[in-house]
């Protein structure tokens, strides 16, 4: 098995991130501070088509780690070690990613 981002010519992976904190920057002014309608409509469209998974249910819970996270290298190395038991190619791809993560990332920072 290979990572999706290594299979696709555009380098895109299986998932994308929706930066929820950035929604605060697109709230309209006023007493209720609603999210701008075009953005709210786009989110609703994605929800209605099963494209957004908020991860707020036990069966869909997740934890995202960006490579720039100072803790990412250790987490990915541990993940690769476990994955090697069932798929060496996949484990090697995760190990390669780990080599660019955490302290090895030029954007390394503490999680926020």
Buried (B, 14 or more C-beta within 10 A) or exposed (E): EEBEBEEEEEEEEEEEEEEEEEBEEEEEEEEEEEBEEEBBEEBEEEEEEEEBBEEEEEEEEEEEBEBBBBBBBEBBBEBBEEBBEEEEEBBBBBBEBBEBBBEEBEEBEEEE
